[in-house]
Amino acid sequence: MDIPELSATEAAAFLKSHPEAKLVDVRTDEEYALAHIDGAILVNTQEKANEILRLPPETPVVFHCHHGMRSLQAALWFRQQGLKNVFNLSGGIEAWSRDVDPKVPRY
């Protein structure tokens, strides 16, 4: 079950052209405090995961973390739980900061 990967620039364009899409951040509270993408939903507890699972299964969801590894695992898990339209932000918030929004701090 392969998860489609989007580069930071592809993800930015995708999110802009799909206003119903959700950007989900799976990092820790501490990482989120250091840097986050405006509009991203922090999902790092089961309670928050359950909120995402209540979305219509066709809702596009782009997952991200620091470099793209944890978010790939999260995207796979959410796909297994029934979400049908999941993507991983390749390179994570690091790539986003470098290629899309340099105002997002790198760490």
N, CA, C and O atoms as a Tinker XYZ file with bonds, in Angstrom:
   428  protein
     1  N      0.855000   -1.177000    0.000000    73     2
     2  CA     0.000000    0.000000    0.000000    64     1     3
     3  C      0.898000    1.236000    0.000000    63     2     4     5
     4  O      1.307000    1.715000    1.058000    81     3
     5  N      1.194000    1.736000   -1.169000    73     3     6
     6  CA     2.064000    2.894000   -1.288000    64     5     7
     7  C      1.307000    4.187000   -0.983000    63     6     8     9
     8  O      0.144000    4.354000   -1.350000    81     7
     9  N      1.999000    5.082000   -0.308000    73     7    10
    10  CA     1.453000    6.403000    0.004000    64     9    11
    11  C      2.052000    7.391000   -0.988000    63    10    12    13
    12  O      3.275000    7.466000   -1.106000    81    11
    13  N      1.230000    8.152000   -1.703000    73    11    14
    14  CA     1.779000    9.149000   -2.624000    64    13    15
    15  C      2.571000   10.219000   -1.865000    63    14    16    17
    16  O      2.164000   10.685000   -0.801000    81    15
    17  N      3.705000   10.588000   -2.443000    73    15    18
    18  CA     4.565000   11.615000   -1.852000    64    17    19
    19  C      4.407000   12.908000   -2.652000    63    18    20    21
    20  O      4.357000   12.894000   -3.882000    81    19
    21  N      4.328000   14.016000   -1.932000    73    19    22
    22  CA     4.284000   15.331000   -2.564000    64    21    23
    23  C      5.507000   16.117000   -2.102000    63    22    24    25
    24  O      5.838000   16.115000   -0.916000    81    23
    25  N      6.176000   16.787000   -3.032000    73    23    26
    26  CA     7.237000   17.707000   -2.632000    64    25    27
    27  C      6.579000   18.880000   -1.911000    63    26    28    29
    28  O      5.356000   19.022000   -1.947000    81    27
    29  N      7.364000   19.706000   -1.270000    73    27    30
    30  CA     6.807000   20.857000   -0.566000    64    29    31
    31  C      6.050000   21.774000   -1.528000    63    30    32    33
    32  O      4.950000   22.230000   -1.216000    81    31
    33  N      6.633000   22.040000   -2.687000    73    31    34
    34  CA     5.951000   22.926000   -3.641000    64    33    35
    35  C      4.687000   22.270000   -4.189000    63    34    36    37
    36  O      3.681000   22.947000   -4.399000    81    35
    37  N      4.729000   20.956000   -4.424000    73    35    38
    38  CA     3.522000   20.247000   -4.879000    64    37    39
    39  C      2.450000   20.279000   -3.793000    63    38    40    41
    40  O      1.273000   20.484000   -4.088000    81    39
    41  N      2.854000   20.077000   -2.544000    73    39    42
    42  CA     1.891000   20.090000   -1.439000    64    41    43
    43  C      1.258000   21.462000   -1.294000    63    42    44    45
    44  O      0.048000   21.563000   -1.090000    81    43
    45  N      2.051000   22.518000   -1.396000    73    43    46
    46  CA     1.508000   23.879000   -1.290000    64    45    47
    47  C      0.476000   24.133000   -2.384000    63    46    48    49
    48  O     -0.593000   24.683000   -2.122000    81    47
    49  N      0.801000   23.733000   -3.602000    73    47    50
    50  CA    -0.134000   23.910000   -4.719000    64    49    51
    51  C     -1.382000   23.058000   -4.524000    63    50    52    53
    52  O     -2.494000   23.509000   -4.797000    81    51
    53  N     -1.200000   21.824000   -4.051000    73    51    54
    54  CA    -2.323000   20.920000   -3.812000    64    53    55
    55  C     -3.261000   21.497000   -2.763000    63    54    56    57
    56  O     -4.477000   21.517000   -2.954000    81    55
    57  N     -2.696000   21.968000   -1.651000    73    55    58
    58  CA    -3.521000   22.530000   -0.582000    64    57    59
    59  C     -4.262000   23.778000   -1.047000    63    58    60    61
    60  O     -5.407000   24.004000   -0.658000    81    59
    61  N     -3.617000   24.576000   -1.867000    73    59    62
    62  CA    -4.254000   25.792000   -2.383000    64    61    63
    63  C     -5.407000   25.452000   -3.325000    63    62    64    65
    64  O     -6.445000   26.114000   -3.307000    81    63
    65  N     -5.224000   24.426000   -4.141000    73    63    66
    66  CA    -6.248000   24.068000   -5.128000    64    65    67
    67  C     -7.325000   23.130000   -4.567000    63    66    68    69
    68  O     -8.321000   22.864000   -5.239000    81    67
    69  N     -7.132000   22.634000   -3.354000    73    67    70
    70  CA    -8.107000   21.755000   -2.699000    64    69    71
    71  C     -8.421000   22.319000   -1.310000    63    70    72    73
    72  O     -7.876000   21.841000   -0.315000    81    71
    73  N     -9.290000   23.327000   -1.233000    73    71    74
    74  CA    -9.551000   23.966000    0.067000    64    73    75
    75  C    -10.117000   23.012000    1.115000    63    74    76    77
    76  O    -10.051000   23.296000    2.311000    81    75
    77  N    -10.666000   21.900000    0.681000    73    75    78
    78  CA   -11.210000   20.922000    1.630000    64    77    79
    79  C    -10.119000   20.043000    2.243000    63    78    80    81
    80  O    -10.369000   19.327000    3.212000    81    79
    81  N     -8.919000   20.098000    1.684000    73    79    82
    82  CA    -7.815000   19.257000    2.159000    64    81    83
    83  C     -7.346000   19.712000    3.535000    63    82    84    85
    84  O     -7.448000   20.887000    3.887000    81    83
    85  N     -6.834000   18.763000    4.297000    73    83    86
    86  CA    -6.292000   19.032000    5.628000    64    85    87
    87  C     -4.785000   18.781000    5.597000    63    86    88    89
    88  O     -4.315000   17.835000    4.965000    81    87
    89  N     -4.044000   19.635000    6.282000    73    87    90
    90  CA    -2.611000   19.444000    6.476000    64    89    91
    91  C     -2.429000   19.016000    7.918000    63    90    92    93
    92  O     -2.752000   19.766000    8.839000    81    91
    93  N     -1.911000   17.805000    8.116000    73    91    94
    94  CA    -1.796000   17.224000    9.452000    64    93    95
    95  C     -0.325000   17.105000    9.838000    63    94    96    97
    96  O      0.476000   16.500000    9.126000    81    95
    97  N      0.008000   17.692000   10.974000    73    95    98
    98  CA     1.350000   17.698000   11.545000    64    97    99
    99  C      1.399000   16.617000   12.622000    63    98   100   101
   100  O      0.618000   16.660000   13.573000    81    99
   101  N      2.302000   15.653000   12.485000    73    99   102
   102  CA     2.366000   14.545000   13.444000    64   101   103
   103  C      3.580000   14.639000   14.370000    63   102   104   105
   104  O      3.982000   13.647000   14.977000    81   103
   105  N      4.159000   15.836000   14.475000    73   103   106
   106  CA     5.323000   16.011000   15.348000    64   105   107
   107  C      4.891000   16.196000   16.803000    63   106   108   109
   108  O      3.701000   16.168000   17.118000    81   107
   109  N      5.860000   16.382000   17.667000    73   107   110
   110  CA     5.581000   16.577000   19.086000    64   109   111
   111  C      5.130000   18.008000   19.364000    63   110   112   113
   112  O      5.288000   18.896000   18.526000    81   111
   113  N      4.573000   18.213000   20.541000    73   111   114
   114  CA     4.191000   19.565000   20.960000    64   113   115
   115  C      5.409000   20.488000   20.941000    63   114   116   117
   116  O      5.311000   21.641000   20.522000    81   115
   117  N      6.548000   19.982000   21.391000    73   115   118
   118  CA     7.763000   20.783000   21.441000    64   117   119
   119  C      8.224000   21.186000   20.045000    63   118   120   121
   120  O      8.618000   22.332000   19.832000    81   119
   121  N      8.179000   20.270000   19.104000    73   119   122
   122  CA     8.556000   20.584000   17.726000    64   121   123
   123  C      7.593000   21.609000   17.128000    63   122   124   125
   124  O      8.011000   22.541000   16.441000    81   123
   125  N      6.316000   21.428000   17.395000    73   123   126
   126  CA     5.303000   22.354000   16.884000    64   125   127
   127  C      5.552000   23.757000   17.423000    63   126   128   129
   128  O      5.386000   24.740000   16.700000    81   127
   129  N      5.955000   23.857000   18.708000    73   127   130
   130  CA     6.239000   25.158000   19.304000    64   129   131
   131  C      7.434000   25.829000   18.627000    63   130   132   133
   132  O      7.481000   27.055000   18.531000    81   131
   133  N      8.398000   25.037000   18.158000    73   131   134
   134  CA     9.571000   25.587000   17.473000    64   133   135
   135  C      9.210000   26.146000   16.099000    63   134   136   137
   136  O      9.686000   27.213000   15.709000    81   135
   137  N      8.370000   25.421000   15.375000    73   135   138
   138  CA     8.030000   25.798000   14.001000    64   137   139
   139  C      6.782000   25.047000   13.581000    63   138   140   141
   140  O      6.618000   23.866000   13.888000    81   139
   141  N      5.901000   25.746000   12.874000    73   139   142
   142  CA     4.732000   25.061000   12.311000    64   141   143
   143  C      4.252000   25.808000   11.072000    63   142   144   145
   144  O      4.534000   26.989000   10.874000    81   143
   145  N      3.532000   25.084000   10.267000    73   143   146
   146  CA     2.964000   25.626000    9.036000    64   145   147
   147  C      1.572000   26.144000    9.356000    63   146   148   149
   148  O      0.753000   25.430000    9.934000    81   147
   149  N      1.307000   27.389000    8.978000    73   147   150
   150  CA    -0.016000   27.963000    9.227000    64   149   151
   151  C     -1.096000   27.059000    8.647000    63   150   152   153
   152  O     -1.013000   26.617000    7.502000    81   151
   153  N     -2.105000   26.798000    9.461000    73   151   154
   154  CA    -3.229000   25.980000    9.019000    64   153   155
   155  C     -3.070000   24.500000    9.288000    63   154   156   157
   156  O     -4.028000   23.742000    9.132000    81   155
   157  N     -1.880000   24.066000    9.689000    73   155   158
   158  CA    -1.670000   22.641000    9.976000    64   157   159
   159  C     -2.370000   22.263000   11.280000    63   158   160   161
   160  O     -2.434000   23.054000   12.221000    81   159
   161  N     -2.884000   21.054000   11.313000    73   159   162
   162  CA    -3.561000   20.520000   12.493000    64   161   163
   163  C     -2.575000   19.579000   13.184000    63   162   164   165
   164  O     -2.121000   18.605000   12.585000    81   163
   165  N     -2.243000   19.870000   14.446000    73   163   166
   166  CA    -1.326000   19.016000   15.194000    64   165   167
   167  C     -2.079000   17.780000   15.667000    63   166   168   169
   168  O     -3.063000   17.885000   16.400000    81   167
   169  N     -1.616000   16.619000   15.246000    73   167   170
   170  CA    -2.254000   15.351000   15.610000    64   169   171
   171  C     -1.172000   14.431000   16.166000    63   170   172   173
   172  O     -0.456000   13.762000   15.421000    81   171
   173  N     -1.073000   14.415000   17.503000    73   171   174
   174  CA    -0.061000   13.566000   18.133000    64   173   175
   175  C     -0.599000   12.830000   19.356000    63   174   176   177
   176  O      0.164000   12.368000   20.205000    81   175
   177  N     -1.929000   12.728000   19.431000    73   175   178
   178  CA    -2.574000   11.927000   20.471000    64   177   179
   179  C     -3.689000   11.111000   19.816000    63   178   180   181
   180  O     -4.135000   11.425000   18.712000    81   179
   181  N     -4.127000   10.073000   20.503000    73   179   182
   182  CA    -5.216000    9.260000   19.969000    64   181   183
   183  C     -6.494000   10.081000   19.843000    63   182   184   185
   184  O     -7.252000    9.904000   18.889000    81   183
   185  N     -6.739000   10.976000   20.797000    73   183   186
   186  CA    -7.931000   11.816000   20.740000    64   185   187
   187  C     -7.933000   12.670000   19.468000    63   186   188   189
   188  O     -8.957000   12.785000   18.793000    81   187
   189  N     -6.783000   13.267000   19.147000    73   187   190
   190  CA    -6.695000   14.081000   17.932000    64   189   191
   191  C     -6.772000   13.207000   16.680000    63   190   192   193
   192  O     -7.342000   13.616000   15.669000    81   191
   193  N     -6.201000   12.010000   16.749000    73   191   194
   194  CA    -6.297000   11.083000   15.617000    64   193   195
   195  C     -7.759000   10.714000   15.361000    63   194   196   197
   196  O     -8.190000   10.619000   14.212000    81   195
   197  N     -8.508000   10.510000   16.426000    73   195   198
   198  CA    -9.924000   10.170000   16.274000    64   197   199
   199  C    -10.686000   11.291000   15.577000    63   198   200   201
   200  O    -11.620000   11.022000   14.821000    81   199
   201  N    -10.302000   12.549000   15.820000    73   199   202
   202  CA   -10.946000   13.670000   15.133000    64   201   203
   203  C    -10.709000   13.581000   13.625000    63   202   204   205
   204  O    -11.623000   13.824000   12.836000    81   203
   205  N     -9.493000   13.236000   13.229000    73   203   206
   206  CA    -9.184000   13.090000   11.801000    64   205   207
   207  C     -9.966000   11.915000   11.218000    63   206   208   209
   208  O    -10.450000   11.984000   10.088000    81   207
   209  N    -10.088000   10.841000   11.989000    73   207   210
   210  CA   -10.813000    9.664000   11.496000    64   209   211
   211  C    -12.306000    9.924000   11.336000    63   210   212   213
   212  O    -12.992000    9.153000   10.664000    81   211
   213  N    -12.823000   10.989000   11.935000    73   211   214
   214  CA   -14.236000   11.342000   11.767000    64   213   215
   215  C    -14.490000   12.139000   10.482000    63   214   216   217
   216  O    -15.641000   12.383000   10.118000    81   215
   217  N    -13.413000   12.545000    9.797000    73   215   218
   218  CA   -13.579000   13.232000    8.514000    64   217   219
   219  C    -14.185000   12.266000    7.497000    63   218   220   221
   220  O    -14.026000   11.053000    7.630000    81   219
   221  N    -14.882000   12.791000    6.479000    73   219   222
   222  CA   -15.314000   11.899000    5.399000    64   221   223
   223  C    -14.085000   11.172000    4.823000    63   222   224   225
   224  O    -13.042000   11.799000    4.637000    81   223
   225  N    -14.187000    9.872000    4.541000    73   223   226
   226  CA   -13.024000    9.091000    4.113000    64   225   227
   227  C    -12.338000    9.610000    2.854000    63   226   228   229
   228  O    -11.160000    9.328000    2.635000    81   227
   229  N    -13.061000   10.370000    2.017000    73   227   230
   230  CA   -12.486000   10.878000    0.768000    64   229   231
   231  C    -11.736000   12.197000    0.961000    63   230   232   233
   232  O    -11.105000   12.685000    0.024000    81   231
   233  N    -11.794000   12.784000    2.163000    73   231   234
   234  CA   -11.134000   14.066000    2.416000    64   233   235
   235  C     -9.641000   13.940000    2.123000    63   234   236   237
   236  O     -8.996000   13.032000    2.649000    81   235
   237  N     -9.077000   14.816000    1.306000    73   235   238
   238  CA    -7.635000   14.778000    1.084000    64   237   239
   239  C     -6.897000   15.215000    2.357000    63   238   240   241
   240  O     -7.209000   16.251000    2.945000    81   239
   241  N     -5.915000   14.408000    2.769000    73   239   242
   242  CA    -5.135000   14.713000    3.968000    64   241   243
   243  C     -3.656000   14.570000    3.629000    63   242   244   245
   244  O     -3.202000   13.516000    3.184000    81   243
   245  N     -2.911000   15.664000    3.851000    73   243   246
   246  CA    -1.468000   15.671000    3.636000    64   245   247
   247  C     -0.805000   15.640000    5.006000    63   246   248   249
   248  O     -1.025000   16.526000    5.831000    81   247
   249  N      0.005000   14.615000    5.242000    73   247   250
   250  CA     0.691000   14.459000    6.525000    64   249   251
   251  C      2.108000   15.000000    6.422000    63   250   252   253
   252  O      2.763000   14.871000    5.387000    81   251
   253  N      2.578000   15.614000    7.522000    73   251   254
   254  CA     3.967000   16.056000    7.551000    64   253   255
   255  C      4.558000   15.925000    8.947000    63   254   256   257
   256  O      3.839000   15.930000    9.947000    81   255
   257  N      5.872000   15.810000    8.994000    73   255   258
   258  CA     6.638000   15.823000   10.241000    64   257   259
   259  C      7.875000   16.675000    9.980000    63   258   260   261
   260  O      7.807000   17.627000    9.202000    81   259
   261  N      8.993000   16.359000   10.607000    73   259   262
   262  CA    10.203000   17.161000   10.414000    64   261   263
   263  C     10.838000   16.886000    9.054000    63   262   264   265
   264  O     11.109000   17.816000    8.294000    81   263
   265  N     11.077000   15.605000    8.744000    73   263   266
   266  CA    11.735000   15.251000    7.481000    64   265   267
   267  C     10.919000   14.325000    6.583000    63   266   268   269
   268  O     11.320000   14.065000    5.448000    81   267
   269  N      9.790000   13.824000    7.064000    73   267   270
   270  CA     8.923000   13.016000    6.209000    64   269   271
   271  C      8.841000   11.536000    6.530000    63   270   272   273
   272  O      8.121000   10.802000    5.853000    81   271
   273  N      9.561000   11.078000    7.546000    73   271   274
   274  CA     9.527000    9.647000    7.865000    64   273   275
   275  C      8.357000    9.292000    8.792000    63   274   276   277
   276  O      7.597000    8.368000    8.501000    81   275
   277  N      8.212000   10.015000    9.895000    73   275   278
   278  CA     7.095000    9.740000   10.812000    64   277   279
   279  C      5.764000    9.971000   10.113000    63   278   280   281
   280  O      4.808000    9.223000   10.318000    81   279
   281  N      5.706000   11.014000    9.285000    73   279   282
   282  CA     4.446000   11.318000    8.604000    64   281   283
   283  C      4.093000   10.231000    7.593000    63   282   284   285
   284  O      2.914000    9.965000    7.359000    81   283
   285  N      5.091000    9.607000    6.997000    73   283   286
   286  CA     4.818000    8.498000    6.075000    64   285   287
   287  C      4.174000    7.343000    6.831000    63   286   288   289
   288  O      3.219000    6.734000    6.348000    81   287
   289  N      4.694000    7.045000    8.013000    73   287   290
   290  CA     4.104000    5.986000    8.842000    64   289   291
   291  C      2.686000    6.371000    9.283000    63   290   292   293
   292  O      1.785000    5.531000    9.299000    81   291
   293  N      2.499000    7.633000    9.636000    73   291   294
   294  CA     1.171000    8.094000   10.045000    64   293   295
   295  C      0.183000    7.989000    8.883000    63   294   296   297
   296  O     -0.948000    7.537000    9.060000    81   295
   297  N      0.615000    8.406000    7.705000    73   295   298
   298  CA    -0.267000    8.341000    6.532000    64   297   299
   299  C     -0.681000    6.897000    6.261000    63   298   300   301
   300  O     -1.840000    6.624000    5.949000    81   299
   301  N      0.262000    5.987000    6.379000    73   299   302
   302  CA    -0.041000    4.568000    6.182000    64   301   303
   303  C     -1.066000    4.093000    7.217000    63   302   304   305
   304  O     -2.023000    3.399000    6.871000    81   303
   305  N     -0.868000    4.465000    8.477000    73   303   306
   306  CA    -1.787000    4.058000    9.535000    64   305   307
   307  C     -3.187000    4.604000    9.267000    63   306   308   309
   308  O     -4.172000    3.874000    9.380000    81   307
   309  N     -3.277000    5.893000    8.911000    73   307   310
   310  CA    -4.589000    6.480000    8.650000    64   309   311
   311  C     -5.242000    5.846000    7.421000    63   310   312   313
   312  O     -6.463000    5.692000    7.388000    81   311
   313  N     -4.464000    5.484000    6.430000    73   311   314
   314  CA    -5.016000    4.769000    5.265000    64   313   315
   315  C     -5.596000    3.429000    5.721000    63   314   316   317
   316  O     -6.684000    3.041000    5.296000    81   315
   317  N     -4.875000    2.739000    6.574000    73   315   318
   318  CA    -5.355000    1.443000    7.080000    64   317   319
   319  C     -6.625000    1.595000    7.910000    63   318   320   321
   320  O     -7.416000    0.657000    8.015000    81   319
   321  N     -6.822000    2.778000    8.500000    73   319   322
   322  CA    -8.027000    3.034000    9.296000    64   321   323
   323  C     -9.206000    3.473000    8.427000    63   322   324   325
   324  O    -10.315000    3.636000    8.935000    81   323
   325  N     -8.983000    3.666000    7.131000    73   323   326
   326  CA   -10.107000    3.949000    6.243000    64   325   327
   327  C    -10.039000    5.249000    5.457000    63   326   328   329
   328  O    -10.871000    5.465000    4.577000    81   327
   329  N     -9.068000    6.130000    5.745000    73   327   330
   330  CA    -8.952000    7.331000    4.916000    64   329   331
   331  C     -8.445000    6.919000    3.535000    63   330   332   333
   332  O     -7.514000    6.121000    3.428000    81   331
   333  N     -9.043000    7.450000    2.500000    73   331   334
   334  CA    -8.746000    6.991000    1.145000    64   333   335
   335  C     -7.813000    7.913000    0.357000    63   334   336   337
   336  O     -7.245000    7.494000   -0.652000    81   335
   337  N     -7.647000    9.159000    0.801000    73   335   338
   338  CA    -6.980000   10.161000   -0.014000    64   337   339
   339  C     -5.849000   10.809000    0.792000    63   338   340   341
   340  O     -5.873000   12.009000    1.064000    81   339
   341  N     -4.848000    9.985000    1.170000    73   339   342
   342  CA    -3.765000   10.472000    2.022000    64   341   343
   343  C     -2.473000   10.638000    1.222000    63   342   344   345
   344  O     -2.202000    9.909000    0.268000    81   343
   345  N     -1.688000   11.631000    1.653000    73   343   346
   346  CA    -0.414000   11.959000    1.010000    64   345   347
   347  C      0.627000   12.236000    2.082000    63   346   348   349
   348  O      0.288000   12.579000    3.215000    81   347
   349  N      1.884000   12.088000    1.724000    73   347   350
   350  CA     2.978000   12.437000    2.618000    64   349   351
   351  C      3.760000   13.601000    2.022000    63   350   352   353
   352  O      4.058000   13.623000    0.827000    81   351
   353  N      4.086000   14.569000    2.876000    73   351   354
   354  CA     4.916000   15.702000    2.473000    64   353   355
   355  C      6.374000   15.254000    2.544000    63   354   356   357
   356  O      6.961000   15.184000    3.625000    81   355
   357  N      6.938000   14.958000    1.406000    73   355   358
   358  CA     8.327000   14.499000    1.317000    64   357   359
   359  C      9.268000   15.603000    1.790000    63   358   360   361
   360  O      9.195000   16.736000    1.313000    81   359
   361  N     10.133000   15.274000    2.713000    73   359   362
   362  CA    11.059000   16.266000    3.244000    64   361   363
   363  C     10.513000   17.054000    4.415000    63   362   364   365
   364  O     11.246000   17.812000    5.050000    81   363
   365  N      9.227000   16.884000    4.709000    73   363   366
   366  CA     8.614000   17.479000    5.883000    64   365   367
   367  C      8.663000   18.994000    5.943000    63   366   368   369
   368  O      8.797000   19.680000    4.930000    81   367
   369  N      8.549000   19.493000    7.173000    73   367   370
   370  CA     8.540000   20.936000    7.396000    64   369   371
   371  C      9.877000   21.556000    7.001000    63   370   372   373
   372  O      9.944000   22.740000    6.671000    81   371
   373  N     10.934000   20.759000    7.035000    73   371   374
   374  CA    12.249000   21.239000    6.603000    64   373   375
   375  C     12.190000   21.663000    5.134000    63   374   376   377
   376  O     12.665000   22.741000    4.777000    81   375
   377  N     11.611000   20.822000    4.293000    73   375   378
   378  CA    11.478000   21.138000    2.867000    64   377   379
   379  C     10.517000   22.311000    2.660000    63   378   380   381
   380  O     10.741000   23.158000    1.795000    81   379
   381  N      9.457000   22.354000    3.453000    73   379   382
   382  CA     8.486000   23.449000    3.356000    64   381   383
   383  C      9.182000   24.780000    3.625000    63   382   384   385
   384  O      8.995000   25.748000    2.888000    81   383
   385  N      9.981000   24.817000    4.683000    73   383   386
   386  CA    10.699000   26.040000    5.037000    64   385   387
   387  C     11.681000   26.445000    3.938000    63   386   388   389
   388  O     11.813000   27.624000    3.611000    81   387
   389  N     12.352000   25.472000    3.387000    73   387   390
   390  CA    13.368000   25.728000    2.356000    64   389   391
   391  C     12.736000   26.138000    1.022000    63   390   392   393
   392  O     13.230000   27.050000    0.360000    81   391
   393  N     11.645000   25.470000    0.625000    73   391   394
   394  CA    11.126000   25.610000   -0.733000    64   393   395
   395  C      9.824000   26.415000   -0.867000    63   394   396   397
   396  O      9.488000   26.866000   -1.962000    81   395
   397  N      9.091000   26.597000    0.239000    73   395   398
   398  CA     7.783000   27.247000    0.153000    64   397   399
   399  C      7.716000   28.514000    1.001000    63   398   400   401
   400  O      7.358000   29.578000    0.497000    81   399
   401  N      8.053000   28.409000    2.265000    73   399   402
   402  CA     7.882000   29.542000    3.178000    64   401   403
   403  C      9.089000   29.676000    4.099000    63   402   404   405
   404  O      9.139000   29.037000    5.150000    81   403
   405  N     10.060000   30.501000    3.714000    73   403   406
   406  CA    11.268000   30.647000    4.524000    64   405   407
   407  C     11.023000   31.296000    5.886000    63   406   408   409
   408  O     11.923000   31.320000    6.726000    81   407
   409  N      9.812000   31.824000    6.115000    73   407   410
   410  CA     9.494000   32.365000    7.437000    64   409   411
   411  C      9.281000   31.258000    8.468000    63   410   412   413
   412  O      9.334000   31.516000    9.671000    81   411
   413  N      9.042000   30.034000    8.012000    73   411   414
   414  CA     8.916000   28.898000    8.936000    64   413   415
   415  C     10.324000   28.536000    9.390000    63   414   416   417
   416  O     11.167000   28.185000    8.566000    81   415
   417  N     10.589000   28.619000   10.706000    73   415   418
   418  CA    11.948000   28.338000   11.193000    64   417   419
   419  C     12.396000   26.916000   10.892000    63   418   420   421
   420  O     11.602000   25.975000   10.902000    81   419
   421  N     13.681000   26.787000   10.625000    73   419   422
   422  CA    14.276000   25.455000   10.467000    64   421   423
   423  C     14.980000   25.104000   11.758000    63   422   424   425
   424  O     15.519000   25.975000   12.441000    81   423
   425  N     14.973000   23.831000   12.089000    73   423   426
   426  CA    15.614000   23.389000   13.330000    64   425   427
   427  C     16.278000   22.053000   13.156000    63   426   428
   428  O     16.868000   21.530000   14.102000    81   427
